Amino acid sequence: TGVLIGTVIGLGVYFYGTDPPQYTASPAPHDDGMPNGKYFEYRTHRFDEGLTDAQREEIEQLEAMGYADGSVRGDGRGHVTVHDVERAQPGYNFYCSGHGPEAVLMDMEGNELHRWHHEFWETFPDYPMTQYHGGTNNFRRVRLLEGGDVIAIHEGLALVRFDKDSETKWANPGRAHHDLDVHPNGDLYVLSREAKLIPRLALTQVLMEDFVSILDIDTGVEKRRISLVEAMERSEWAAWLDDRQDKSDFFHTNTLAILDGTSRHPAFKAGNVLLSMRNMNMLAVLDVETDTFVWAHRGSYKQQHEPSMTAAGDLLLFDNMGGARGRKTRISLYNIDDMQARWHWNGDSIPLKSPTLGTARELANGNLLITESERGRAVEITPVEKEVVWEFLNPHTAGPNDEFIAALFEMNRIPADFDVRWATGEPTPATGTRVQPFSR
């Protein structure tokens, strides 16, 4: 009945209850009435033998890190406020926000086509947690798959996959956080982390170690994972580990993007992974064949998010602190050869402001889609004139008494030719029958 026995096996695996099931370090689906692929591997070093009470408490506090649901007061506006049909990239919009554990698909006018919902505690009733964690109440990141399946991150806690009707297909409590991507071979890449002692870096202080975990996308089972600490130690930038500003969560990796090889830089070859380490003001490229950083850079950007490569081979970046000059958020484009800025954009007449979170991505027509997370706003701008051709204001609320605009964690533009008949009720070519849209 919830009595935790402090027995640790492998990576934070434990026993729960007086006559508990055993959760193994080599997870497999359990015959527990849950969908195939659901398995347990609650990674926490909080119960490692030899830790002091203070170290256990520090681990628990690090594990409880999350994000505010909303921080800017609302004014009653919402949905799409600008739509230049001629210049905006056509498609659908897919987003998650701080209002709840939901993902929403809508058209370019803001009309909701489909909504998914997942209750964390229904899937993980025994998750080892005594402090409040905001990740139980919303999704940090979502990815839409063909047929209406969604993969979602409960920040710092778990990764789940559910179908168009929000029925769970698998759930992995491996402390996924911030970001994920799908490899062309079908593997799922996700950031994960563990709070633990790393004596070679700090004898007694608890540190947060980040990993790139590679999972089977059909079952959620982890195939392998790569320690980003070890990858940096193997690289020519190992000395940067001695220059840690945050002594516990010193990486705070917030972006993972699988490169497609369009960049002219040899380190950015197809299959390598582009990463952003917020607390070190650092970008890096991980070679997953050698488990080593093959490129790293620190520049004028501060506490950045979402580096991505453009079609022309430049690097686009959401610079949260705008180089720390006046703490103004800006979007920057860099020449990858010398990392010199081609331009910065701070929003012009409506200055960007999102000290945390945020995304910036190039669309198929060359426009840029920007998520100004803390203000619950997404804008699409033209690449040269930087004119706003589409704007969305999050209609959802959050925070005390629901008086704040819910943080918009990310906005994705789904291609117009993406098959959404499962959401719209259009006839399917296979059967001619209508697929009923989901409503809850």
N, C-alpha and C positions, 0 to 999 in steps of 0.2 A: 504493500500500500504506500508506495512512494518513499520507502526507506532506502536511502542510497548507501550502498556498500562500497567503500573506497578501494575497490580493486581495479587496477588499471592493467589492461593488456594491450600491447602495441601502441597505437596512436589514439589514446583517449577512449578506448572501448571499455565499457563498464557493465556491471550487472545491476538490475533494478528490481526492487521488491524482495519479498521473503522467499519466494520460490520462482526466481526469474528465468526468462529465456536468456540464452547466451547470445550476445551480439559480437560477431567475429570481425576480425580485421580484413577478411576476404569475403565481402558481402555477397549474398545471393538472395533471391526472392524468398520470402517466408510464407508459409501456409497460415496466414493470419486473417484471411478474408480481404486483404488489400490487393490491388491490381498487381500483376506481375511486374517486377522491377522495383517495387518498394522494398527497401532494406534499411537497416539501421547501422550507422557508424557515427555516433555522436562524438565528434572529435573535441575533446576538452582535456587539457592537462591539469585541470584544477585539482584532480584527485591523485596526482602523482605522489608516490611515497617520497618523503624527504623534503617536501616543500614546507615552508613556514606558513602560518595562518595569514600573515601579511601578503605573501606571494600568491596564495590561493585567492585572496580578495582582489589582488591586482589583476589576476587572470580574469576573474569574473567581471571586473569593471571594463577591461579591454573587450571582452566578448560581448558586452552590452552596448558597444558603440553603435550609434545609428544617426538618423537625420530627422530634423524637425518636419512635421507634416505640413506646416505652413507658417510663414513669418511676415507676410505683407497683408495689411488689412484690405478687404475687398470693397468694391464700390458698386457691386450689383451687375457689372457687365460680364459677358462671357461669350463663348463660342467664337465663330469666325467674324471678324470685324472688317477685314480687307480681303478681297479676292479679285485680282486682275486675271480674268479668264485667259486672256491672250498671252500673258507672260509667265504665269505660274505653271509649275510642273504638274501635269495632270496625274491623278492617282487617288489613293485612299490614304487616310491618316490613322496611325495606330499609336496609342500612348498609354502611359501609366502615370498616376499622380498620387499625392499624399493623402487623398481622401479615403482610400480604402484598398484592400487587396484585390484590385480589379484592373483589367485591361479593357480598352475601348477602341473599337474600329468605327470610323466615321468617314463620310464623304468630304469633298472639298468645301462644301457649304456648311459643314458642321453637323449634319444630320447623322445621328447614331445608327449604325447598321448592326452592331453586335457588341455584347458585353460579356466578359468572363469574370468569374469570382472564385476565390479560393480561401477557405478558412484554415489558417495555419494550425490551430490547436485540434482541429478534427483529424488532420493528417499526422500530427506529431503530439499526441496527448501526453507523452512522457518526456518531452524535450527537457534536458537538465538546465533549468533557468529559474533563478529566484529574483533577479532584477528585471524591471520593465525594459522591454526591447521593442523599439518602434518597427523593426522589421517584421513583426508578427502582424502588423496592421496594414501593410501596403507592399507593393513590389518596387524594388529598385530598378529593375530592368526586365524587359519582356521581349520575346522574339516570336513572331508569327510564322508558322509552318504551313505547308500546303494542307488543305482539308480542314483548316481551322484549329489545328493543335497549337498550343502556346507553351513555351518554356519560360518560366518566370523565376526571378531571384527574390527570395525573402532576405533582405540585406543582412549579411553576416551570419545567417542561420542555415539556409537550405535552398535547394534548387528543385523545382517541381515541373512536371509536364502534365497538362490536362487537355482534354479534347474540346470540341466546339461547344459541348454542353457542360463544360467545367467539371467533367468527371476525371479524377486523377488517374493517370496512366502509370506514373512512377514518381517517387519522391526520394531525394537524396539529401540527408541532413549533414552534409559535409562542409558546412560553413562557407558556402558560396557567397561572394560579395561583388558588388559594383558592375561587373561586365561579363559578357559571354560572346562567343562567335561560333559559327558553324563552318568547319573545314569542307572544301570541295569533296573530300572522300567520305563525308557524312559524320565524321567525329565531331563531338561537341567539346569546345574549349571553354573553360570558365575559370575565373579567379577564385581561389579559396585561401583560407588563412588559419593559423593556429597561434594562440597565445601560449608561450612556454619559455623556459629558460634556454638560452643559447650561450653556454659558458664561455666559448671562445670570443664572443662579442661583448658580453657583460656577465660577470660572475654571479651576481645575485639579482639583477633586475630582470623582470619579466619583459619579453619582447614579442612583438607580433610578427610572425613569419608568413610571408605571402608565397603562394604557389600558383602555377598554371596547371590545372587539372584537366586531363583528357578523358572524356567519358564516351561510352556507347550511347548514342542518341536515342536508341530504341528501348533501352532498359534503364539508363541512368547509372549503370555500374562504371566505376572509375577504372580505366585501364592503366594509367600511370599518372604521376604528377611530377612537376619540376619545381624545385625550390629556387625562388628568385634570389635568395641570399647566396646560395651555393653557386648559382649562375653568375652572379656578380663577382664572387670570390675567385672564380676561374678566369675572369676577364681582366683586361688591362686597366679597368676602372675600379679595381678592388679597393684602392686607397680611399675612394669616396665614401666607403662605409664608415670611415673614421670621422667624417664630417656630417654627423647626423644631428639635425635640428630638433626633431622630436625623438626623444630617447627611447620611447617604447614602440609606438606605431611609426617607425622611422621611414618605411616605404610608403604606406597608404596607397598602394597601386589602385588606380581607379579606371583604367582603360586597357582593354585587350582587343586587338584587331589583327586578324590573320591577313598577311600581305598577299597580294595577287601577282606580284612580279612586274607591275607596270612601271615602277620607279626605275630610274637609270642608275641608282646607287647600288653597288653589289651587295651590300649588307641587307638591302630591302628585297631580297629574292623571294619568290613565291614560296609560301609555307612558313616563313619566319613570322614572328609575332611582334607587333608594335605595342609598346607598353608606355604608360604614364605613371610616374611615381610622384604623387602630389607633394608629400612632405619633404622630398629632396629636391623639388623643383627640377625634375629630371625626366627625360625621355630615353627610352632604350629599345633595342631590337634584340629579341631572343631567338637564337638558332635552336630549334627543338630537336635537331639531330645530334648536336654536340652539347646541349643543355648549357649554353654559354652566351653571354651578351657579346654581340659582334659589332654593336654601335651604341653609343650613349652620348647624351648632350645635356648641358645645363646652360641656359641663356638668361635673357632679361625677363622671361615669363615667370610668373609666380603662382603656385598652387593650381596649376593648369589641369584641364580635363580634355579628353576626346581628341587626341591627335589622329589624323587620318590623311591618307594620300589622295590627291586629286588626280584626274585623268591626265593632266599634264606632268605629273610626277612631283608636284610641290607638296609641302606639308601644311595642312590646315589645323589650327589649334584654337581651343577655347581657353583664353588666358584670364583666369578669374580675377587676378589682382592687377591686370594691365601693366605688368612690369613693376608693380608696387608704387607707381607714380600716381598719388592721389587715390589709390585703391579703386581705380575704375576698371570694370570688366571690359575686355575687348576681344575681338576675333582677329587672328593674325594668320598671314600666309607667308611661309618661309621657303626659300630656295634650298632644296635638300643638299646641294653640293657644299655650300658654305654656311648654311643656316642663317643667312642674312634675310631680314624681313623684306618682303615685296610690298606689303601694306599692312596697316592696322585699321580696324573699324570698331568704334565704340558705341555705335547706335545713333550718332549724330544728334538729331533733335530730341530723341528719347534715349538718353544714354543707358547703355546696358549696365545692369547691376545684379550680379549673382556671385557672391563671395564663395559659395559652395555649389557643387553640381554643375550642370550645363553641358550642352552638346553643340557641335557645328559640323555639318556634313555637306559635301557637294552632291547635288542632284544630277540626274541624267542630262538635263538641259543646260547645265553649268551654273544654275542658281545655287544659293547656299541656304540650307534649312538650319536655323539656330533655335535652340531651346534655352531660354532665359529662365532657368528653373525656379529660382526663389520668388520671382514675380509671377510665376504661373503663366508664362507667355512664350509663344513660338512665333517666329517670323521667317518668311522666305524673302531673300533679297537677291537682286540681280548682281552678277559678279563684278561689273565694272562701275556702274553708277551707284551701286548699293541702295537701290530704291526698293522699298517694301512692296511686294506684290501679293503677299498673303500674310494674314495675321490671325492668330488664335489666342484667346484669353480663356484660361481654365475656368469653367463655370462651377467647378466643385469647390467646396469649402472644407476647412479642417481647423485643428487647433482648439483652444478653449472656447466653448460655446459656438463652435463652427464660425467664428468671426473673421478668420483669415482665409486668403486665397490658398488653396492647396498647392503645394510645390509640384511643378510639372517636371517629373524626373527625366523623361525623354519623349520626343515626338519623332516618329518615323514616317516617311512618305513611302507607301507601298505602291509599286508600279501599277499603272492602269490596267495592264493585261493580267494581273494576278487574279486567279480564279476565286471569286468570293460568292459563288452561287449558293454555297452552304449557308451564307449569311443573308442574302437578299431574297431567297426563295425562287430564284430563276430556275427554269427547267434544266436538269442535268442531261448531258448528251448520252449518257449510258442507258438511262431508263426512261427519260422523258417525264419523270415525276418531279414534283416540287420539293425542294428542301426547305423545311420550316425554319425560319429564323429563331434563334434562341432568345428567350426572355425569362427573367427570374422575378 
